[in-house]
Amino acid sequence: METADAVVVGGGPAGSTSARKLREAGLDVLVLDKAVFPRDKPCAGWVTPQVFEECRVDPEEYRLGGRTLQPITAFRTGLIGGRELETSWARPVSWGIRRREFDTFLLARSGARLKTGTALTSLARSREGASWIVNETIATPLVIGAGGHFCPVARSLNGGGMPEPVVAAQELELRMDDRQSRACAVVPEAPELWFCRDLRGYGWCFRKGEYLNVGLGREDRNGLPGHLNAFVEFLKAANRIPSDLRGDYKGHAYLLAPSSTRRVTGDGMVLVGDAAGLAWPESGEGIRTAVESALLAARVVAEARGDYGVARLEPYRQRLEERFGKRGRLRWARQLPEGLVSALAAVLMSSRAFTRRVLLERWFLRMGMAALEDPPAMVGPPQKGSGTYFALPGVVPVRGAGKGSVR
Ligand SMILES: Cc1cc2nc3c(=O)[nH]c(=O)nc-3n(C[C@H](O)[C@H](O)[C@H](O)COP(=O)(O)OP(=O)(O)OC[C@H]3O[C@@H](n4cnc5c(N)ncnc54)[C@H](O)[C@@H]3O)c2cc1C
């Protein structure tokens, strides 16, 4: 039987950040992902600067090797079918990346052992109940569920089939040819955000170098295809995107932090990122919350010093709520009549002050919310009988059969 101090299921931003931090804390970490990297992930690829800080990635280092990194210094916003406002800043306030490049980069530098192209197919308690047996071949005291919205670890912790108030989104990302590039009026430094009049979702149009990403996300998945179609037609009629833009729109679902009621910890189990349902409610930004939840989880795991009983992992839930707000509550806009929301939307979205200060700087960019402090790996003496050890300065502890190499 293979062993690992922790098995991370999913190698997206939540999984790779968990893996990196647990490796730094001295654990032997194995990441399973059903996909082979580089893999595509439906996502606009808009990333706030705090994410680079939290991942300890220098944008210039990232750009090396020809990866797409589009600086964003402005946003164009408006109601779909209406007029737009442009809001700009003197420096980049966000970046545009391509997920297949970004996720591969983060996963490769996590330092963990990787088993890509390997799905989680079974998860069971060992006979003596002290560890998890993953895919009948790997024994581990800790499983991190980072498999996105449909994460099998989240299902095992929460049970399947529960109706959840998901955001459903569809998008198309394609490389434009020269003619399409000339016919595209979207400015790379100024992505466009177009809001539905009922404020239940928004569409985006995002140019990253030679790539164009167009999509729309909504809180009611039934209306999605109609809203997306109307949005794309509006963009074409307004000459924002080439009229011959065609391709397969790919969809995915995710949960906003306030509406998620998923349990996030269990015995020897922690959920991070979309598996826990953590996207910011106003913007749907989920990369930052994926990374931050992974940092919070890794800290709690390190503090538990090998005792991964649910009580020792419970502080993680509390820290999530301190950071992302109370879970399982209704959003304020859902409590107002729809007519009032539409009238309010028209007034607010034409206000320059509201758009800059509230919509963009507070809700989308979270400028007042500094990057989560990411201290160096926590160290501490092993808990008696825990079987898992953390790095003490200058000591190289090894767990089990010579795994867990620690620097
Ligand atoms: C259309 C769309 C646009 C978006 N745009 C943005 C944006 O611009 N900016 C932003 O911040 N957020 C955006 N989001 C949200 C963001 O994409 C997610 O919140 C983010 O990807 C969550 O990261 P994660 O690591 O939790 O999960 P994921 O990135 O989904 O990674 C999960 C990983 O788990 C693997 N996996 C799944 N099942 C298994 C299994 N059984 N066994 C093993 N591995 C498994 C998958 O292959 C995948 O690699 C968007 C979402 C959508 C749907």
The ligand as a Gaussian input file, in Angstrom:
#p B3LYP/6-31G(d) Opt

LIG

0 1
 C      -17.343000      30.299000     -16.801000
 C      -16.603000      30.633000     -15.534000
 C      -15.807000      31.772000     -15.488000
 C      -15.088000      32.071000     -14.320000
 N      -14.260000      33.160000     -14.332000
 C      -13.511000      33.448000     -13.236000
 C      -12.556000      34.495000     -13.265000
 O      -12.372000      35.140000     -14.288000
 N      -11.845000      34.755000     -12.141000
 C      -12.020000      34.018000     -10.992000
 O      -11.358000      34.307000      -9.979000
 N      -12.888000      32.989000     -10.954000
 C      -13.619000      32.670000     -12.042000
 N      -14.469000      31.590000     -12.035000
 C      -14.478000      30.729000     -10.837000
 C      -13.210000      29.882000     -10.799000
 O      -12.993000      29.285000     -12.054000
 C      -13.283000      28.788000      -9.732000
 O      -13.781000      29.345000      -8.541000
 C      -11.889000      28.180000      -9.471000
 O      -11.462000      27.467000     -10.604000
 C      -11.900000      27.254000      -8.260000
 O      -10.672000      26.600000      -8.160000
 P      -10.563000      25.138000      -7.517000
 O       -9.123000      24.817000      -7.431000
 O      -11.394000      25.076000      -6.290000
 O      -11.292000      24.171000      -8.551000
 P      -10.964000      23.844000     -10.085000
 O      -10.176000      24.919000     -10.679000
 O      -12.274000      23.479000     -10.687000
 O      -10.042000      22.551000     -10.012000
 C      -10.581000      21.315000      -9.636000
 C       -9.679000      20.207000     -10.158000
 O      -10.172000      18.964000      -9.637000
 C      -10.070000      17.972000     -10.625000
 N      -11.066000      16.920000     -10.331000
 C      -12.410000      16.985000     -10.413000
 N      -12.958000      15.792000     -10.089000
 C      -11.933000      14.949000      -9.783000
 C      -11.853000      13.585000      -9.378000
 N      -12.936000      12.818000      -9.230000
 N      -10.645000      13.057000      -9.151000
 C       -9.517000      13.804000      -9.297000
 N       -9.537000      15.104000      -9.705000
 C      -10.725000      15.677000      -9.927000
 C      -10.362000      18.712000     -11.929000
 O       -9.810000      18.041000     -13.054000
 C       -9.681000      20.070000     -11.672000
 O       -8.363000      20.109000     -12.169000
 C      -15.198000      31.252000     -13.181000
 C      -16.015000      30.126000     -13.220000
 C      -16.701000      29.807000     -14.391000
 C      -17.564000      28.571000     -14.408000

